[in-house]
């Protein structure tokens, strides 16, 4: 099946390996390893790839990998630490790893927008892990996060599902539902909506 027609990327996930994304590029490799070992070292192997300190990637973000013996251990760690993990005092993203670089490009690039919903009217009191828990009611969440609109200052959520079908289910079932003390609005990723033909 051609990648553009895929409706799920679950088969691409390495469910024994978690990737830690969004580590500040200047963070010392030893510190990253130490803090991840403190969380996972009792039952997992931590790998922090070397990055040339003078490279462009070192000035942006770093990644690390946590390898588990079983899928069950990795899944438990993901549910326990997703959206709660910090490295060097900075929140980082935790998710299942994707083996193939071309598959990662698909998921994190424009094609990945098809698997994503945008969530508006989020309260300041909502934590990212609570957003994920709310949207896991209708499908497996690959990544969920809360960001702030730089123009308006309003919070919004981004939830990416593993299966594209979950997007429609989330819009049908979770739009206009209560998340803590506000009623949220759920719709497709705005860049997907821009691509849809205007109604006649």
VODO-379357 format. One record per residue: residue in one letter; x, y, z of N, C-alpha, C in turn. Coordinates in steps of 0.1 Angstrom, whole numbers, padded with zeros to 4 digits, always signed. Atoms other than C-alpha are relative to their C-alpha. Example, Ala and Ser with C-alpha at 12.3 -4.5 7.8 and 13.67 -1.06 7.14 Angstrom:
2
A+0009-0012+0000+0123-0045+0078+0009+0012+0000 S-0009-0011+0000+0137-0011+0071-0008+0011+0008 
***
This chain:
200
X+0008-0012+0000+0000+0000+0000+0009+0013+0000 X-0008-0013+0000+0013+0035-0009-0002+0007+0013 X+0001-0007-0013+0021+0055+0022-0011+0010+0001 X+0010-0010+0000-0002+0083+0012-0014-0005+0002 X+0013+0006-0002-0032+0059+0013-0001-0007+0013 X+0001+0008-0013-0024+0044+0047-0009+0007+0009 X+0010-0005-0009-0051+0047+0073+0005-0003+0015 X-0005+0003-0013-0029+0035+0102+0015-0002-0001 X-0015+0002+0000+0008+0036+0111+0004-0008+0012 X-0003+0008-0012+0005+0012+0141+0011-0011-0003 X-0010+0010+0003+0026-0014+0122+0014+0005-0001 X-0013-0006+0001+0055+0010+0120+0006+0002+0014 X-0005-0003-0014+0058+0014+0158+0008-0011+0006 X-0008+0010-0008+0085-0004+0177-0004+0002+0014 X+0007-0002-0012+0065-0010+0208+0009-0005+0012 X-0009+0003-0011+0096-0021+0229+0009+0012+0002 X-0010-0011+0000+0114+0012+0223-0008+0013+0001 X+0006-0014-0001+0103+0047+0235+0011+0010-0004 X-0009-0011+0004+0118+0078+0220-0003+0012+0008 X+0002-0012-0008+0123+0109+0240+0004+0012-0009 X-0002-0011+0009+0119+0140+0218-0001+0014+0007 X+0001-0013-0005+0123+0177+0224+0010+0004+0011 X-0010-0003-0009+0154+0176+0246+0008+0012-0005 X-0007-0012+0004+0171+0210+0245+0014-0004-0006 X-0012+0004+0007+0201+0208+0221+0013+0001+0008 X-0012-0003-0008+0226+0222+0246+0001-0009+0012 X+0000+0008-0012+0217+0196+0273+0011-0010-0001 X-0011+0009+0000+0247+0175+0283-0004-0014-0001 X+0004+0014+0002+0246+0139+0272+0000-0008+0013 X+0000+0008-0012+0256+0126+0306-0012+0004+0009 X+0012-0004-0007+0228+0146+0322-0013-0007-0005 X+0011+0006+0006+0203+0132+0298-0001-0015+0004 X-0001+0014-0003+0215+0096+0304-0003-0002+0015 X+0002+0001-0014+0215+0102+0342-0015+0001+0004 X+0014-0002-0004+0179+0115+0344-0009-0011-0006 X+0008+0011+0005+0165+0088+0321+0003-0013+0007 X-0003+0012-0008+0183+0061+0340-0007+0000+0013 X+0007-0001-0013+0168+0074+0372-0015-0004-0002 X+0014+0003+0002+0133+0069+0356-0001-0014-0004 X+0002+0013+0007+0138+0037+0336+0011-0010+0002 X-0012+0008+0000+0172+0023+0344-0001-0014+0007 X+0002+0012-0007+0159-0005+0366-0004-0012-0009 X+0006+0010+0009+0143-0023+0337+0002+0003-0015 X-0002-0004+0014+0155-0007+0305+0014+0005-0003 X-0012-0005+0004+0185+0004+0285-0002+0014-0006 X+0001-0014+0005+0190+0041+0278+0011+0003-0010 X-0010-0003+0010+0207+0052+0246-0001+0015-0004 X+0000-0014+0004+0216+0089+0240+0010+0002-0011 X-0009-0001+0011+0231+0093+0205+0009+0012+0001 X-0009-0011+0000+0262+0114+0202-0004+0011-0010 X+0003-0011+0009+0256+0149+0187+0012+0009+0000 X-0011-0010+0001+0284+0171+0174-0005+0013+0006 X+0005-0013-0006+0281+0202+0196+0000+0012-0009 X-0001-0011+0010+0289+0224+0166-0010-0002-0011 X+0009+0002+0011+0262+0209+0144-0013+0008+0002 X+0012-0007-0001+0229+0225+0136-0010-0006+0010 X+0009+0007-0009+0209+0198+0154+0003+0002+0015 X-0003-0002-0014+0228+0204+0186-0005+0013+0005 X+0005-0014-0004+0216+0240+0186-0016-0001+0001 X+0014+0001+0000+0180+0228+0183-0005-0010+0010 X+0005+0011-0009+0167+0195+0198+0008-0013-0001 X-0006+0013+0000+0181+0162+0208-0010-0011+0003 X+0009+0011-0003+0165+0128+0212+0008-0011+0007 X-0006+0011-0007+0172+0097+0233-0010-0012-0002 X+0008+0012+0002+0159+0061+0232+0001-0008+0013 X+0000+0009-0012+0148+0038+0260-0005-0013-0005 X+0003+0013+0005+0148+0001+0251-0004-0009+0011 X+0006+0009-0010+0126-0023+0271+0001-0015-0005 X+0000+0014+0004+0126-0061+0272-0012-0005-0006 X+0013+0004+0005+0089-0064+0265-0008+0012-0004 X+0010-0010+0004+0061-0045+0249-0008+0005+0012 X+0008-0003-0012+0042-0046+0282+0008+0010+0009 X-0008-0009-0008+0071-0029+0300+0000+0014-0006 X-0001-0013+0007+0074-0001+0274-0014+0007+0000 X+0013-0006+0000+0036+0004+0273-0003+0006+0014 X+0003-0005-0014+0034+0007+0311+0008+0013+0003 X-0008-0012-0002+0063+0032+0311-0005+0012-0007 X+0006-0010+0007+0047+0052+0284-0012+0006+0007 X+0012-0005-0007+0014+0055+0302+0003+0007+0013 X-0004-0005-0013+0032+0063+0335+0006+0014-0002 X-0008-0012+0001+0055+0090+0322-0003+0010-0012 X+0003-0009+0011+0040+0105+0290-0005+0013+0005 X+0004-0014-0003+0036+0143+0293+0002+0003+0014 X-0004-0004-0014+0051+0142+0328+0015+0000+0001 X-0015+0001+0000+0088+0137+0319+0007+0013-0003 X-0008-0012+0002+0113+0165+0321+0015-0004-0001 X-0014+0002+0001+0150+0166+0311+0006+0014+0001 X-0006-0013-0003+0171+0194+0325-0010+0011+0003 X+0011-0009-0004+0139+0210+0338-0009+0004-0011 X+0008-0003+0011+0123+0211+0304-0009-0012-0004 X+0009+0011+0004+0092+0191+0294+0004-0006-0013 X-0003+0007+0013+0099+0165+0267-0011-0010-0004 X+0010+0009+0006+0078+0142+0245+0005-0014+0001 X-0003+0014-0001+0077+0105+0251-0010-0008-0009 X+0009+0007+0009+0063+0081+0225+0007-0013-0005 X-0006+0012+0006+0068+0047+0208+0009+0005-0012 X-0009-0003+0011+0097+0048+0184-0005-0005-0014 X+0003+0004+0014+0093+0045+0146+0013-0004-0007 X-0013+0006+0005+0120+0023+0130+0005+0007-0012 X-0005-0005+0013+0122+0036+0095+0000+0015-0002 X+0000-0015+0001+0133+0072+0088-0011+0005-0010 X+0010-0004+0009+0109+0074+0058-0014+0000+0007 X+0013+0001-0008+0080+0063+0081-0001+0011+0010 X+0000-0011-0009+0090+0089+0106-0003+0013-0007 X+0003-0012+0008+0089+0116+0079-0015+0001-0003 X+0014+0000+0003+0054+0105+0070-0008+0004+0012 X+0008-0003-0012+0041+0106+0106+0002+0014+0005 X-0002-0013-0006+0057+0139+0116-0001+0011-0011 X+0001-0010+0010+0053+0156+0082-0015+0002-0003 X+0013-0004+0003+0022+0169+0064-0010-0012-0001 X+0009+0011+0000+0007+0134+0059-0005-0004+0014 X+0005+0002-0013+0005+0131+0096-0011+0008+0005 X+0011-0009-0004-0020+0159+0098-0013-0007-0001 X+0013+0008+0002-0047+0134+0086-0003-0008+0012 X+0002+0008-0012-0043+0116+0119-0002+0008+0012 X+0000-0010-0011-0046+0147+0140-0012+0008+0002 X+0011-0009-0003-0073+0167+0157+0006+0012+0008 X-0003-0012-0008-0071+0202+0171-0010+0002+0010 X+0010-0002-0011-0087+0210+0204+0001+0014+0005 X+0001-0014-0004-0098+0245+0213-0008+0001+0013 X+0007-0003-0013-0112+0261+0245+0005-0008+0011 X-0006+0008-0011-0088+0243+0268+0003+0009+0012 X-0002-0007-0012-0086+0255+0304+0015+0000+0004 X-0014-0001-0005-0053+0267+0319+0003-0011+0010 X-0002+0010-0010-0058+0240+0345+0002-0014-0005 X-0001+0013+0006-0057+0211+0321+0015-0004-0003 X-0014+0005+0002-0024+0191+0320+0000-0009-0013 X-0001+0007+0013-0012+0174+0287-0004-0015+0002 X+0004+0014-0002-0016+0139+0302-0015-0001+0002 X+0015+0001-0001-0053+0147+0310-0006+0001-0013 X+0005-0001+0014-0058+0158+0274+0001-0014-0007 X-0002+0013+0006-0043+0124+0263-0010-0010+0005 X+0010+0010-0006-0065+0104+0287-0014+0002-0005 X+0013-0003+0005-0096+0122+0275-0002-0005-0015 X+0001+0004+0014-0089+0114+0238+0003-0014-0002 X-0003+0014+0001-0077+0079+0244-0013-0008+0002 X+0013+0006-0001-0114+0071+0250-0004-0006-0013 X+0004+0004+0014-0118+0067+0212+0010-0006-0009 X-0010+0006+0009-0085+0054+0199+0014+0002+0007 X-0013-0001-0005-0048+0050+0205+0007+0013-0004 X-0007-0013+0002-0030+0083+0209+0015-0002-0002 X-0015+0000+0002+0005+0086+0194+0007+0011+0008 X-0005-0011-0007+0012+0120+0208-0011+0010+0003 X+0010-0011-0004-0008+0147+0226+0007+0011+0007 X-0006-0011-0007+0003+0181+0237-0008+0013+0000 X+0007-0012-0001-0009+0215+0247+0010+0012-0003 X-0008-0011+0003+0005+0247+0232-0008+0013+0001 X+0007-0013-0002-0003+0284+0234+0002+0008-0013 X+0000-0009+0012-0013+0306+0204+0008+0013+0003 X-0008-0012-0002+0014+0333+0202-0007+0013-0003 X+0007-0013+0004-0010+0358+0187-0011+0003+0011 X+0011-0002-0008-0040+0353+0210+0003-0003+0015 X-0003+0005-0014-0024+0337+0241-0009-0011+0005 X+0009+0011-0004-0051+0310+0241+0007-0013-0002 X-0005+0013+0001-0043+0274+0247-0007-0008-0010 X+0007+0009+0009-0050+0247+0222+0008-0014+0001 X-0006+0013-0001-0044+0210+0221+0002-0006-0014 X-0003+0008+0012-0029+0187+0194+0001-0014+0004 X+0000+0015-0003-0037+0150+0195+0001-0007-0013 X-0002+0009+0012-0023+0126+0169-0003-0014+0003 X+0004+0014-0002-0039+0092+0166+0009-0009-0009 X-0007+0010+0008-0023+0060+0153-0009-0004-0012 X+0009+0004+0011-0054+0052+0132-0008+0013-0004 X+0008-0011+0006-0070+0078+0109-0014+0000+0004 X+0015+0001-0004-0105+0065+0117-0003+0006+0013 X+0003-0006-0014-0101+0077+0153-0002+0015-0001 X+0003-0014+0001-0101+0113+0141-0015+0003-0002 X+0015-0002+0001-0137+0111+0129-0008-0003+0012 X+0007+0005-0012-0147+0092+0160+0002+0011+0011 X-0002-0010-0010-0131+0119+0182-0008+0012-0002 X+0008-0012+0003-0148+0147+0164-0015-0002+0003 X+0014+0004-0002-0182+0129+0166-0003-0001+0015 X+0003+0003-0013-0179+0119+0202+0006+0009+0011 X-0007-0009-0010-0156+0144+0220-0002+0015-0002 X+0003-0014+0002-0166+0177+0204-0011+0004+0009 X+0010-0006-0009-0186+0198+0229-0001-0009+0013 X+0000+0007-0013-0176+0175+0258+0008+0008+0010 X-0007-0008-0010-0163+0188+0291+0013-0007+0004 X-0013+0004-0004-0126+0186+0299+0003+0009+0012 X+0000-0008-0012-0123+0197+0335-0011+0010+0001 X+0011-0010-0002-0141+0230+0337-0004+0008-0013 X+0004-0006+0012-0145+0239+0300-0006-0010-0010 X+0005+0008+0011-0164+0226+0270+0009+0002-0012 X-0010-0001+0011-0139+0218+0243-0006-0001-0014 X+0003+0001+0014-0141+0221+0205+0010-0008-0007 X-0009+0009+0007-0126+0194+0184-0003+0000-0015 X+0001+0000+0015-0119+0195+0147+0012-0006-0006 X-0012+0004+0007-0095+0183+0121+0011+0010+0001 X-0012-0010+0000-0060+0198+0119-0003+0011-0010 X+0004-0012+0009-0064+0233+0104+0006-0001-0014 X-0006+0001+0014-0041+0225+0075-0007-0010-0008 X+0008+0009+0008-0062+0196+0065-0013+0007-0004 X+0012-0008+0004-0093+0218+0066+0002+0010-0011 X-0003-0010+0010-0076+0243+0044+0001-0007-0014 X-0001+0008+0012-0071+0215+0018-0013-0005-0005 X+0013+0005+0004-0107+0205+0017-0007+0010-0009 X+0007-0009+0009-0128+0219-0012-0012+0007+0007 X+0010-0008-0006-0152+0246-0003-0014-0006-0004 X+0013+0006+0004-0189+0235-0002-0007+0009-0010 X+0007-0007+0011-0210+0244-0032-0014+0005+0004 
***
